[in-house]
Amino acid sequence: MLNILPGGYDMRSGRIASQCLLLDYPGCKKHWDPKGPPTAINEDLLVRIIVTARP
């Protein structure tokens, strides 16, 4: 989470629409794993967040 916040604020300050999704684990070749394995979102958690956030 702490790695994506600064990028989100940069996008906001540049008036560029963006959104971030938290992954179950990091797989970025540059920062975490030289093999760069595919990552995935936790769809169940995403649905719970969306349902909870609805007005």
Summary of the structure (lengths in Angstrom):
residues: 55
radius of gyration: 13.7
end to end distance: 24.5
largest distance: 41.9
contacts: 91
relative contact order: 0.14
helix: 36%
strand: 4%
